[in-house]
Amino acid sequence: MNRSEIISQLNQILIDEFEVDEDVIVEDANLKESLDLDSLDYVDLVVLIESNFGVKLVESDFKTMVTFQDFYSIVTNKIAIKN
Protein backbone atom coordinates (compact mmCIF):
# COMPACT_ATOMS: atom_id res chain seq x y z
CA MET A 1 0.00 0.00 0.00
CA ASN A 2 1.52 3.33 -1.02
CA ARG A 3 1.19 6.71 0.73
CA SER A 4 -1.63 7.88 -1.53
CA GLU A 5 -3.65 4.74 -0.83
CA ILE A 6 -3.06 5.10 2.92
CA ILE A 7 -4.21 8.74 2.86
CA SER A 8 -7.29 7.82 0.85
CA GLN A 9 -8.20 5.08 3.31
CA LEU A 10 -7.58 7.35 6.32
CA ASN A 11 -9.83 10.02 4.84
CA GLN A 12 -12.53 7.46 4.14
CA ILE A 13 -12.40 6.31 7.77
CA LEU A 14 -12.84 9.91 8.95
CA ILE A 15 -15.77 10.45 6.58
CA ASP A 16 -17.52 7.13 7.25
CA GLU A 17 -16.92 6.67 10.97
CA PHE A 18 -16.86 10.25 12.26
CA GLU A 19 -19.15 11.92 9.71
CA VAL A 20 -16.44 14.41 8.79
CA ASP A 21 -17.26 16.58 5.79
CA GLU A 22 -14.82 15.77 3.01
CA ASP A 23 -14.22 19.48 2.40
CA VAL A 24 -12.79 19.85 5.92
CA ILE A 25 -9.99 17.39 5.19
CA VAL A 26 -7.15 19.58 3.94
CA GLU A 27 -3.52 18.56 4.50
CA ASP A 28 -2.45 21.83 6.13
CA ALA A 29 -5.59 22.24 8.24
CA ASN A 30 -5.48 21.82 12.00
CA LEU A 31 -6.58 18.24 12.69
CA LYS A 32 -8.10 18.74 16.13
CA GLU A 33 -10.00 21.90 15.22
CA SER A 34 -11.25 20.47 11.92
CA LEU A 35 -12.44 17.14 13.28
CA ASP A 36 -13.83 18.40 16.59
CA LEU A 37 -13.49 14.90 18.06
CA ASP A 38 -13.91 14.18 21.76
CA SER A 39 -11.69 11.85 23.79
CA LEU A 40 -13.87 8.81 23.05
CA ASP A 41 -13.68 9.58 19.34
CA TYR A 42 -9.88 9.54 19.59
CA VAL A 43 -10.04 6.12 21.25
CA ASP A 44 -12.25 4.94 18.38
CA LEU A 45 -9.79 6.42 15.89
CA VAL A 46 -6.91 4.52 17.50
CA VAL A 47 -8.90 1.27 17.30
CA LEU A 48 -9.87 1.89 13.67
CA ILE A 49 -6.27 2.67 12.67
CA GLU A 50 -5.06 -0.49 14.39
CA SER A 51 -7.74 -2.69 12.81
CA ASN A 52 -7.27 -1.23 9.32
CA PHE A 53 -3.49 -0.84 9.22
CA GLY A 54 -2.11 -3.05 11.99
CA VAL A 55 -0.36 -0.16 13.74
CA LYS A 56 -1.22 1.53 17.01
CA LEU A 57 -1.24 5.25 17.67
CA VAL A 58 -0.19 6.20 21.20
CA GLU A 59 -0.68 9.33 23.28
CA SER A 60 2.69 10.80 22.31
CA ASP A 61 1.71 10.56 18.62
CA PHE A 62 -1.20 12.90 19.21
CA LYS A 63 1.02 15.43 21.01
CA THR A 64 3.03 16.01 17.84
CA MET A 65 0.07 15.71 15.48
CA VAL A 66 -1.15 19.18 14.51
CA THR A 67 -2.24 18.98 10.86
CA PHE A 68 -3.76 16.28 8.70
CA GLN A 69 -0.33 16.04 7.06
CA ASP A 70 1.16 15.16 10.47
CA PHE A 71 -1.55 12.51 10.93
CA TYR A 72 -0.82 10.98 7.53
CA SER A 73 2.94 11.02 8.15
CA ILE A 74 2.72 9.35 11.55
CA VAL A 75 0.48 6.55 10.28
CA THR A 76 2.52 6.10 7.09
CA ASN A 77 5.79 5.95 9.04
CA LYS A 78 4.38 3.39 11.48
CA ILE A 79 3.19 1.22 8.59
CA ALA A 80 6.63 1.48 6.93
CA ILE A 81 8.38 0.44 10.16
CA LYS A 82 5.98 -2.49 10.59
CA ASN A 83 6.70 -3.75 7.07
C-alpha positions in Angstrom: 0.0 0.0 0.0 1.5 3.3 -1.0 1.2 6.7 0.7 -1.6 7.9 -1.5 -3.7 4.7 -0.8 -3.1 5.1 2.9 -4.2 8.7 2.9 -7.3 7.8 0.9 -8.2 5.1 3.3 -7.6 7.4 6.3 -9.8 10.0 4.8 -12.5 7.5 4.1 -12.4 6.3 7.8 -12.8 9.9 8.9 -15.8 10.4 6.6 -17.5 7.1 7.3 -16.9 6.7 11.0 -16.9 10.3 12.3 -19.1 11.9 9.7 -16.4 14.4 8.8 -17.3 16.6 5.8 -14.8 15.8 3.0 -14.2 19.5 2.4 -12.8 19.8 5.9 -10.0 17.4 5.2 -7.1 19.6 3.9 -3.5 18.6 4.5 -2.5 21.8 6.1 -5.6 22.2 8.2 -5.5 21.8 12.0 -6.6 18.2 12.7 -8.1 18.7 16.1 -10.0 21.9 15.2 -11.2 20.5 11.9 -12.4 17.1 13.3 -13.8 18.4 16.6 -13.5 14.9 18.1 -13.9 14.2 21.8 -11.7 11.9 23.8 -13.9 8.8 23.1 -13.7 9.6 19.3 -9.9 9.5 19.6 -10.0 6.1 21.2 -12.2 4.9 18.4 -9.8 6.4 15.9 -6.9 4.5 17.5 -8.9 1.3 17.3 -9.9 1.9 13.7 -6.3 2.7 12.7 -5.1 -0.5 14.4 -7.7 -2.7 12.8 -7.3 -1.2 9.3 -3.5 -0.8 9.2 -2.1 -3.1 12.0 -0.4 -0.2 13.7 -1.2 1.5 17.0 -1.2 5.3 17.7 -0.2 6.2 21.2 -0.7 9.3 23.3 2.7 10.8 22.3 1.7 10.6 18.6 -1.2 12.9 19.2 1.0 15.4 21.0 3.0 16.0 17.8 0.1 15.7 15.5 -1.2 19.2 14.5 -2.2 19.0 10.9 -3.8 16.3 8.7 -0.3 16.0 7.1 1.2 15.2 10.5 -1.5 12.5 10.9 -0.8 11.0 7.5 2.9 11.0 8.1 2.7 9.3 11.5 0.5 6.6 10.3 2.5 6.1 7.1 5.8 5.9 9.0 4.4 3.4 11.5 3.2 1.2 8.6 6.6 1.5 6.9 8.4 0.4 10.2 6.0 -2.5 10.6 6.7 -3.8 7.1 
